[in-house]
């Protein structure tokens, strides 16, 4: 993908032709990665609340799968960005083993 011609030209005096556009892309990428991380944190918190609440109405299996799906999205996004150091994410987000076992495993869709 090439930038529009007007953005691709560099200002000979300042050298800032395409830098503003690159900065905006990097800022949006960082923001999206932050949102994905917060989604995972919320899913893990919901699972912990369920475990701490006797007689909870929600299906625990559904909560585990939701957390696994959100962890998978975070891992894929980081991989796409070239961030290959995922080994620390399990401890950073305190992802339980049962959730990690389901990362990348998808539920069958009901007809």
N, C-alpha and C positions, 0 to 999 in steps of 0.2 A: 504494500500500500504506500502510495506517495502522498505527501502533503500537497495542498493546492499550491500552484505556482507562486502566488503572491506571498505565501507563508514560507516557501522553500528558499526563497532568496534571502541571503543574509545581508544585513546592513553592514557595509564595508567599514563604517566608522565605529559601530558599537559591537558588532558580532552577535546580536541578540535576535536575529530573524525568527528562528523556530523555537527558541528556548521557552518562550511563554506557553506555547502549545504543549511542549513536552512536560513542562512543570504542571500544567493543568491535568494532563493524563496521569502523571505520577500521583498527584494529590487525590484524584478520583479513585485510582487503584488502591491507594492506602486506605481511603475511606471505606471502600467496598470490603477490603480484607478485615477491617475493624468491625464492620457490620456482621460479617460472617462469623467472626470470633464471638461477638456478643450473642448471636443466635445460638451458637453451641453452648455458651455459658448458661443461657436461659433454659435450654433443653436439659442440661445436666442438673440445674437447680430444681427443675420440675420433678426430675427423677428422685433427687434427694428428699424433696418435700413429700413425695409419695411414700418413700420408704420410712420417713419419720412420722407419718400420719397413719395410725391404725385404722383399718376399715375404709381406706380411700376408695373412691368410686371409679377412678380411672384405671384402665388396663395397663399394668406395669410393662407388659411386653411391648405395647404401643409406645410407651415412653422411652424404653431402651432403644427401640428401632428409630425413633425420632432423633434421639441423641446421636446414634450411629450415622444416620443420614447427614446430619449437620456436621459431624466430624469429617465425613467423607468429602463434603463440599469444601471444607477448609483445607484438607490435604490436597485435593485436586487443584484448587485455586493457587495454593502456594507452589505446587509443582509447576503449574502453568507459568508462574512468574519467575521460575528458576530458583526458588528457595527450597533447596534440597534437604535442609536440616529439620526434618519432621520428628526426629527421635525425642526431642525435648517437649513436644506438644502434649504428649500423654501426661507428663508430670506437671506442665504449666497449667493445663486445664483440669487436672486431676480426673482424667477419663478412666472410668472403671474398666476392668478387663472384659467384662461381659459386653460392654459397649464396643470396645475395640474388636472383639470377635465378630461383630456384625457390620463393621465398616466395609462398605462396598457390596454388601449383600442386600438385594432388593426383595421386597415383599411381592408376592403374586398379586396382581390386580384382580379384584373381583369383577365378574362379568355383569 
